[in-house]
Amino acid sequence: MWVAELRFKIIADTNYQQAEAALRSYLESLIFNGQILGREFPTHLQEDEFIARVVMPTQDALHTTWHRQPGMKAIQQLGDGGLAYPSVAILGMDLMSNHTDPCDDAAAYVLYCRFAQMNSVLYCAEHLAPVPLFKIPLIQGDDHEALIRWQLQYQALDEIQMQQQSVLLGPAERALQNLNSQLNRQGRQFAKQLSIKLDKPVYYALYRGTSSDCATESQRRCPSCKGEWLRQTPLADIFDFQCDRCLLVSNIAWQCQ
């Protein structure tokens, strides 16, 4: 991932409210197309320009080639708000983020999400490295907003279940671990839609945090087809289980490792 500074020069009469609305619309269009990562972007006014700092999955993520309809509309709103299209200065690699997948065309993918990772939820199965969503065909609407909003819900529940003293620990953990929870049904549907668009297998990563019996944890079967799915070696050092029929991967419960 790359840290970049965006500079929006003031080119016409405007006010702070108009400029803020135009900036917010533009940045949100980039978020929901996967062109920038995260939810908060420090932005300040300096002389005759607004400056925002963002994290991008690739150095060319903000090229207009990657903009979709909401992004092009947001560019028009920048002009209406008295701001120019931003100049982009790459400041360097983000040391705190995962690096983008090096594959040009992965053989298979994994839909995988954790609370501390703000990158794309689509990973190359070989490297378990995130694939930029702005390069992926759309599965709903004009951008990837639906998938990214699902990611935000997943991360919120994941963060809750990581807090052992949380009053919502049980419901959050059940939502993450139960194959048929609404959260996981939605996630598996996204994986299926992506698989169709990409014409490649897209596995859904089913999280496993705790187990009622660690002694038999490695013997459990696929929760969907009940078939055997224990791998000889973990996929990407994380997923101990893989079902090619149901396109599911999972891990031995972290409690048991």
N, C-alpha and C positions, 0 to 999 in steps of 0.2 A: 504494500500500500504506500501511497505517496501523500505527503503533506503539501498543500498548495495555498497560495495567497491569491485571493480574487480582489481586484480593484475596479470598482464601479465609479467611473468619473461622472460628475454632475455636468450635464450638457444643456440643461434648460431649467427655467424657473420651476421650482418644486418646493415642497415643504417636508418636514420630517415624517409626517403621517403617510403622505403619498409614497415617499421613497421607501419607507419601512414595508408598506404593503407590497410594493413591486419586488423588493428584495426577498421577502418571505415567500411570495408566489414562485419566484425563480428557484430559490433553494429547495422548496418543497417538490418542485417538478423534477429536480435532480435526484433528490432522495428517493422518490417513488419510481424512478427509472433505474435506480442502482448506480447512478453516476457519481454520487458522493455517499459517504457512509457515516452513520451516526444520527444523532437527533439535535445536538446543540452545536452552534457554530458562532464563536465570538465574532461580533461585527461592530465596527466603530467608525465614526466620522473623523476624517483627518483632512483638514483644509477643504479641497474641492472634490473629495472622493470618499466613498464608503469602502472599507476594507474588511473582508471576511476571510477566515482561515478554515479550510476544509480538509478532509481526508478522502482521497480518490483511490479506486482499485487499480487504475492504470494511469500512466502519464497523459494519455490522449483521451481520457474519459469525458472531458468537457468539449471535445470537438463537436461542431454542429452536426456532423455525420450521424452521431449517436442520439441526437435529440429526437423525440417523438412529438406527437401533436401537442400534449400539454407543455412540453419544453419550448416549442416554437411559439405557442401562445404566450408563455411567460416572458420570452424575449421581447415580444411586442409590448407587454406590460411594463418592461423596464423602460422602454422609450417613452411610453405614456407617463411614466413616473419621473421623467427628466433624467434618466440614467443611461449611460452607454453600456453596450455589451462588455462584460468584464475582460480585462487583461489578466492572464494567468501566469503566475511565477511559481515554478516547482521549487520547493524549499529543501526537499530531500525525502528519503524513505522514512516511513513511520515505524520506529523501532518497537512499538507496542501492538502492532497489528499483524495478522497473518499475511503471508505473501500470496499474491494471485497465482492461480494454477498456470504452470508453464506449458500445458498441453494445448495444441491447436485444435485437436479433435479427440476428445476423450472417448474411450470405448464404453464406459459406463459412468454413472453419476450417483451421488448420494445426497438426499435432502436431509440436512443435518443442522441442528441449531443448539446453541448453548447461550446462557444469559450474558456472559462476558465478551462474546464475539459479535461485533457489529457488522462484520462483513457479510457477503452474500451467503444465503443458506444452501446454495447449490454447489456441491464439491465434486471434483474429479475423484473417481473411486480409486484410482491408482496412487495418487499422491495425497489424497484428502486435503487438497488445497482449493480455496474458493474460486468459483468461476464468476466473472462479472455479469450481473443480470442484464445490463444494458446491451450485451452482445447476444442475449438469448431471445428466441421468438416469444412474442406475447402469448399468454394463455387466457387472460381476461382483460377486457377494456382496452384503454389506450396506453397503459404502462403497467408496471408490476406492483401497483399500490396494494392490491388484495393480498398478494404473497408477502409483501413487506409488513403489512398490518398483522397478518397471521404470525410472522416472526416476532413482532413486538409483544403479542399476547403470550407466545411461547416463552419468551425471555422473561416476562414479568412473573409467570408461574414458576419458571426454573429458579429465579432468584429467591422467590418466597420459600421454595422447598429446600434451598441451600441454607436457609436460616433455621437452625435446629429449634430455636425457641419460638418460632412463628406460630401464631394461633391458627393459621391457615395451612400449616404443614401438610396435614392429611389430604385435604381436597386438592392442593396443588400437586402433590406427589401422585395421587390417583389419576389426575388429568394427564400427567406426563407418561405414566407407566402403563395405563390401561389402553390396549389396542383400540378399543371401541369408544374411547372418550371423544367428545365433540372435537377437541383440539387435534387428536390424532386422526380422526376421520377426515378432517379438513386437510391436514398435512398430507395424508395418503392420496387424497384427491388431487392436490397440487402436484405430487410426484407423478401420478398417472398422466395428468395433462402435459407435464413437461416431457415425459417419456414419449408421448405421441408426437409432440412438436419436434423433439430432437431426434426421433427415430432411434433412440438408444435406451437401454435399461436405466431407470432412475429408481434406486433403492430408497426406502424410507427408513431413517434411523430411529428405532424405538428405544427410548431411554430406559435404563434400568438402574435405579439407585439403591434400593433395598430388596431383601429377599427374606421370606419366612423360614428358609432352610438352606443355609450356605453349603451344607454337605451334598445336596442334590442340585445345586444351582446350575452346574455345568451339564446336567442331564435333561434340563427342561427342553421342550420341543417348541417348534414354531407356534405362536399363539393363534395363527390364522388357519393353517392347514394341518397342524399337529404332526408334521413330519420332522425328521431329524435335521438339524441345521447347525450343529457345532462344527466349526472350522478346525482344521489341523493347526493352523497358525492364525492369529488375529489379523483381520484386514486393517491395514494402516495402524497397527499396534493398538487399536481401540475396539474393534468389533469382533467379538468372539463367535458370533452366530451370523449365519447368512442363509436365507431361503431364496433360491432363484425362482421358485414357483410363485411366491407371494411378493417378491421384491422387497424383502425386509432384511435389515441388519440390526443387531443389538449387541449389548455387552454383558458379560457376567457382572452381576450387581456390584457396584463399587463397594458396598458394605462387606462383600465377601472376598475382596482382592487384597 
